[in-house]
Amino acid sequence: GLTRIFSQLLSSGIINTATSTTAKVLVCTFDDRLEYGLEVASKIREAGIPTEIYTENDKFRKKMNYANKIGVPGPTI
């Protein structure tokens, strides 16, 4: 069923699983705290970790959808 359809979509190139970023971290700003977000992103980059920053004042869900869309890895426990 579903697995077969998904497999065919992948093999035909309709679904692309390649990531569009090398970022391992996405820093999201909240409550117009852009300066703090930039500072945090800078420190993470200084540690050698590829980082992207999301500066728009959107809802949390939209920020997480963006992270998923560009391929930022999720948290590991």
PATIPA-96313 format. One record per atom (N, C-alpha, C, O, CB): residue in one letter; x, y, z. Coordinates in steps of 0.001 Angstrom, whole numbers, padded with zeros to 6 digits, always signed. Each point is the difference from the previous one (the first is absolute). Glycine has a CB too. Example, Ala and Ser with C-alpha at 12.3 -4.5 7.8 and 13.67 -1.06 7.14 Angstrom:
<pators>
A+013190-005690+007800
A-000890+001190+000000
A+000900+001200+000000
A+001036-000019+000665
A-002928-001154+000581
S+001542+002223-001966
S+000820+001190+000060
S-000770+001090+000730
S+000509+001108+000169
S+000675-001736-002314
</pators>
This chain:
<pators>
G+000776-001182+000000
G-000776+001182+000000
G+000832+001267+000000
G+000608+000381-001000
G-002331-001662+002146
L+001725+001906-000006
L+000604+001319+000143
L+001509-000029-000227
L+000551+000912-000618
L-002360-000324+002220
T+002470-001610-001116
T+001448-000114-000177
T+000362-000088-001475
T+000966+000620-000444
T-000790-001757+002667
R-000937+000380-002971
R+000258-000154-001434
R-000191+001327-000736
R+000799+000355-000866
R-001533-002757+001002
I-000328+003132+000213
I-000247+001304-000624
I+001141+000958+000322
I+000515+000679-000888
I-003006-001045+001042
F+002885+000420+001119
F+001088+000887+000412
F+001289-000349-000734
F+000719+000891-000453
F-001791-000623+002705
S+001362-001535-002369
S+001199-000456-000699
S-000013+000455-001454
S+001025+000441-000520
S-000896-002421+002049
Q-001278+001875-002189
Q-000104+000422-001398
Q+000139+001513-000139
Q+000605+000481-000958
Q-002078-002450+000503
L+000919+002718+001400
L+000133+001453-000024
L+001460+000415+000165
L+000460+000927-000666
L-002779-000707+001601
L+003052-000902-000049
L+001427+000275+000180
L+000796-000320-001255
L+000811+000810-000448
L-001060-001289+002878
S+000019-000700-002997
S+000789-000425-001156
S-000299+000831-001244
S+000864+000144-000866
S-000824-002440+001819
S-001242+002841-001054
S-000330+000830-001166
S+000439+001450+000177
S-000076+000790-000942
S-001858-002289+000499
G+002399+001859+001657
G+000479+001350+000244
G-001084+000988+000379
G+000277+001192+000132
G+001509-001687-001705
I-003013+000031+001751
I-001092+000887+000404
I+000235+000495+001424
I-000273+001159+000315
I-001329-002379-001843
I+002106+000342+002379
I+000359+000362+001370
I+001517+000050+000071
I+000684-000938-000409
I-002791-000132+001388
N+002626+002177-000457
N+001446+000164+000133
N+000344+000039+001481
N-000485+000869+000725
N+000638+000385-002931
T+000664-002170+002658
T+000356-000052+001416
T+001305+000721+000309
T+000444+000012+001148
T-001648-002164-001009
A+001814+002746-001142
A+001252+000725+000231
A-000260+001258+000816
A-001014+000673-000184
A+001951-001570-001970
T-000029+001203+003039
T-000130+001207+000814
T+000480+001202-000803
T+000803-000128-000924
T-000482-001205+003051
S-000832+002506-001754
S+000395+001205-000716
S+000906+000887+000849
S+000258+001147-000364
S-002396-001255-000919
T+002622-000412+002410
T+000894+000766+000850
T+001040-000924+000621
T-000219-001204+000141
T-001612+002872+000332
T+002940-001094-000115
T+001013-000754+000736
T-000108+000283+001496
T+000746-000563+000801
T+000776+000628-002808
A-002460+000814+002380
A-000158+000391+001401
A-000386-001198+000864
A-000840-000819-000374
A+000170+003122-000359
K+001300-002377+001882
K-000344-001020+000994
K-000893+000588+001083
K-000625-000727+000774
K+002790-000459-001229
V-002215+002531+000498
V-000785+000707+001020
V-000766+001129-000675
V+000532+000700-000862
V+001151-001273+002683
L-002939+000740-001419
L-000784+001153-000426
L-000346+000790+001254
L-000715-000494+000873
L-000235-000727-002920
V+001456+002446+002136
V-000305+000879+001125
V-001245+000793-000373
V-000034+000665-001035
V+002490-000505+001752
C-003472-000233+000127
C-001250+000728-000232
C-000122+001112+001032
C+000213-000216+001194
C-001323-001852-002158
T+000767+003254+000491
T-000181+001119+000918
T-001466+000085+000411
T-000895-000352-000768
T+002828+001598-000291
F-002161-000778+002272
F-001349+000168+000523
F-000115+001381+000629
F+000973+000530+000537
F-001202-003021-000134
D-000943+003059-000470
D-000278+001281+000647
D+000983+001091-000405
D+000489+000745+000850
D-001449-002003+001052
D+001246+001352-003177
D+000882+001051-000527
D+001366+000046+000682
D+000530+001085+000239
D-002567+000213-000776
R+002604-002438+000849
R+001319-000066+000635
R+001057-000369-001025
R+000805-000906+000216
R-001861+000258+001966
L+001044+001362-003303
L+000920-000286-001097
L+001456+000109+000431
L+000814-000853-000353
L-002532+001686-001236
E+002052+000194+002340
E+001389+000191+000423
E+000512-001203+000795
E+001122-000459-000213
E-001507+002937+000259
Y-000433-002978+000858
Y+000381-001166+000796
Y+000144-001236-000899
Y+000943-000777+000153
Y-002133+001752+001860
G+000255-001150-002945
G+000072-001129-000925
G+001259+000025-000844
G+000622-001036-000234
G-003090+000999+000179
L+002843+001231-000405
L+001233+000131-000777
L+001226-000331+000842
L+000948-000616-000485
L-002051+002361-000922
E+001077-001335+002666
E+001106-000306+000908
E+000129-001504+000223
E+001102-000547-000023
E-001429+002766+001141
V-000800-002877-000903
V+000002-001454+000210
V+000510-000709-001253
V+000852-000885+000086
V-002786+001087+001534
A+001410+000189-002789
A+000435-000621-001254
A+001497+000196-000219
A+000685-000912-000465
A-002966+001297-000502
S+002788+000792+001298
S+001420+000283-000159
S+000849-000913+000879
S+001020-000522-000451
S-001581+002895-000098
K+000152-002567+001789
K+000758-000871+000913
K-000013-001454-000470
K+001003-000703+000117
K-001564+002247+001774
I-000569-001987-002419
I-000088-001373-000507
I+000912-000158-001212
I+000696-001006-000135
I-003074+000802+000977
R+002369+001199-001715
R+000890-000038-001174
R+001465-000002+000401
R+000812-000705-000600
R-002554+001898-000715
E+002088-000391+002347
E+001379+000032+000490
E+000448-001374+000478
E+001187-000322-000048
E-001495+002713+000702
A-000645-003203-000190
A+000310-001363+000440
A+000128-000957-001185
A+000238-001193+000184
A-001446+001647+001963
G+001048+000074-003363
G+000172-000822-001190
G-001243-000740-000445
G+000086-000926-000806
G+002226+000692+001484
I-003465+000627-000167
I-001244-000680-000345
I-000758+000847-001023
I-000329+001154+000276
I+000214-002257+002018
P-000163+000541-003472
P-000744+000752-001008
P-001384+000400+000541
P-000769-000844+000459
P+002007-000394-002298
T-001531+002535+001774
T-001197+000537+000642
T-000719+000968-000921
T+000623+000782-000717
T+000456-001056+002951
E-002393+000207-002200
E-000836+000934-000735
E-000896+000699+001021
E-000268-000553+001066
E+000318-000875-003203
I-000513+002635+001822
I-000868+000722+000927
I-001304+000351-000702
I-000002+000435-001152
I+002003+000494+002390
Y-003104-001122-000531
Y-001338+000319-000494
Y-000429+001273+000705
Y-000242-000009+001207
Y-000355-002444-001661
T+000501+003550-000287
T-000235+001298+000617
T-001437+000482-000070
T-000347+000990+000643
T+002654-000469-001207
E-003150-001200-000203
E-001384+000443-000134
E-000771-000224+001298
E+000282-000939+000745
E-000199+000431-003201
N-001048+001368+002716
N-000821-000106+001207
N-001222-000868-000301
N-001134+000478+000023
N+001922+001803+000786
D-000544-003555-001088
D-001064-000949-000321
D-000297-000894+001197
D+000719+000009+000999
D-000036+000031-003415
K-001742-000799+002294
K-000350-000959+001053
K+001031-001122+000032
K+000657-000296-000998
K-003114+000842+000741
F+002580-001160+001429
F+000972-001066+000221
F-000154-001119-001027
F+000994-000494-000532
F-000987+001052+002970
R-001232-000956-002715
R-000255-001096-000940
R+000587+000315-001380
R+000586-000873-000639
R-002689+000291+001903
K+001947+001822-001720
K+000536+000394-001305
K+001522-000079+000001
K+000605-000393-000997
K-002586+001895+000628
K+002594-001129+001482
K+001455-000068+000114
K+000483-001449-000061
K+001003-000298-000649
K-001019+002408+002017
M-000690-002996-000700
M+000382-001410-000015
M-000238-000625-001376
M+000788-000830-000452
M-001328+000683+002899
N-000541+000545-003104
N-000243-000481-001366
N+001114+000440-000935
N+000421-000762-000871
N-002888+000831+001285
Y+002947+001159-000237
Y+001113+000497-000811
Y+001249-000846+000253
Y+000688-000395-000941
Y-001653+002736+001002
A+001254-002616+001205
A+001170-000824+000343
A-000099-001367-000668
A+000988-000501-000538
A-000765+001704+002742
N-001395-001803-002171
N-000197-001299-000655
N+000170+000115-001505
N+000617-000860-000628
N-002175+000182+002458
K+001011+001743-002410
K+000038+000186-001452
K+001427+000126-000519
K+000330-000562-001044
K-002558+001668+001171
I+003072-000376+000588
I+001373+000186-000486
I+000942-001109+000445
I+001144-000060-000449
I-001551+002497+000478
G-000066-003315+000851
G+000796-001171+000369
G+000874+000147+001226
G+000980-000732+000144
G-001005+000222-002487
V-000304+001447+003244
V+000746+000098+001249
V-000357-001231+000838
V-001182-000278+000200
V+001211+002854-000267
P+000960-003312+000556
P-000308-001206+000760
P-000754+000315+001289
P+000198+001049+000613
P+001834-002118-001580
G-002886+000155+001357
G-000763+000164+001234
G+000854-000311+001210
G+001144-000433-000135
G-003233-000147-001085
P+001535+000801+002406
P+000762-000269+001228
P+000256-001481+000181
P-000808-000842-000392
P-000186+002867+001428
T+002126-002325-000441
T+000328-001378+000347
T+000062-000117+001497
T+000518+000879+000689
T+000751-001210-002826
I-001795-000745+002626
I-000046-000204+001456
I+000827-001210+000362
I+000098-000352+001176
I-002382+001389-001037
</pators>
